Amino acid sequence: MKGFNEHERRKSILKAITPGERLKLRDDVLGHVQPRQWIFKKIEDGDTVQLMDESGEFGWSVKMDNIDWDAYEKQKGKGLSQQN
């Protein structure tokens, strides 16, 4: 049942994310892909994320399970604590 809860958590995060935010690929997937950090563009087909590189000239799509959501949440929390 843990997998279902994790999937739902990721989907709820995905609903709140805005274009331009940075996302990192999980360390244990797609090891050949560099860089590891990308810019979120949009959601495709409910569980696929379209990412862009820094230049905005290259983009690709990955499954939401390939994103390091823990790193994203830490990044968001850090940003919020720095604003206060």
Legacy VTK file of the C-alpha trace (Angstrom):
# vtk DataFile Version 3.0
C-alpha trace
ASCII
DATASET POLYDATA
POINTS 84 float
0.000 0.000 0.000
2.975 2.310 0.502
3.542 2.528 -3.262
-0.006 3.780 -3.784
0.400 6.460 -1.113
3.716 7.590 -2.593
2.161 7.796 -6.056
-0.698 9.918 -4.702
1.780 12.195 -2.871
3.694 12.749 -6.106
0.499 13.508 -7.993
-0.519 16.110 -5.403
2.910 17.761 -5.621
2.666 17.743 -9.394
-0.661 19.593 -9.267
0.931 22.409 -7.245
4.106 22.848 -9.291
4.411 25.838 -11.624
6.288 26.178 -14.922
9.880 27.315 -14.459
10.510 25.428 -11.223
13.596 23.231 -11.074
13.285 19.467 -10.821
16.011 16.899 -10.279
16.026 13.382 -11.675
16.299 10.627 -9.080
19.862 9.330 -8.681
18.836 5.723 -9.313
17.144 6.279 -12.708
18.336 7.362 -16.133
21.983 7.423 -15.021
23.166 8.291 -18.527
21.227 11.581 -18.528
23.206 14.682 -17.652
22.517 17.234 -16.294
20.377 15.887 -13.471
18.470 19.135 -12.885
15.869 20.394 -15.364
13.189 23.060 -15.623
9.537 22.038 -15.383
7.441 23.044 -18.382
4.135 21.175 -18.116
2.296 17.956 -17.297
1.423 15.574 -20.105
-1.034 12.667 -19.844
-1.461 12.991 -16.076
1.772 11.291 -14.961
4.335 12.470 -17.488
6.382 15.623 -16.927
7.807 17.743 -19.739
11.220 19.181 -18.833
13.466 21.733 -20.526
17.171 22.418 -20.278
18.526 25.785 -19.072
18.643 27.212 -22.608
15.038 26.264 -23.336
16.169 24.756 -26.627
15.946 21.103 -25.611
13.057 19.381 -23.920
11.920 15.872 -23.166
9.318 13.970 -21.188
9.805 11.646 -18.219
7.464 9.722 -15.953
6.759 11.510 -12.690
8.328 8.567 -10.820
11.727 9.540 -12.302
11.713 12.881 -10.454
13.350 13.264 -7.029
10.301 14.648 -5.207
12.060 14.585 -1.839
14.699 16.974 -3.226
11.949 19.184 -4.641
10.160 19.370 -1.291
13.424 20.201 0.491
14.115 22.924 -2.077
10.629 24.382 -1.596
10.933 24.252 2.189
14.330 25.931 2.075
12.956 28.669 -0.152
10.047 29.298 2.209
12.283 29.470 5.294
14.611 31.942 3.569
11.685 34.254 2.778
10.676 34.567 6.455
LINES 1 85
84 0 1 2 3 4 5 6 7 8 9 10 11 12 13 14 15 16 17 18 19 20 21 22 23 24 25 26 27 28 29 30 31 32 33 34 35 36 37 38 39 40 41 42 43 44 45 46 47 48 49 50 51 52 53 54 55 56 57 58 59 60 61 62 63 64 65 66 67 68 69 70 71 72 73 74 75 76 77 78 79 80 81 82 83
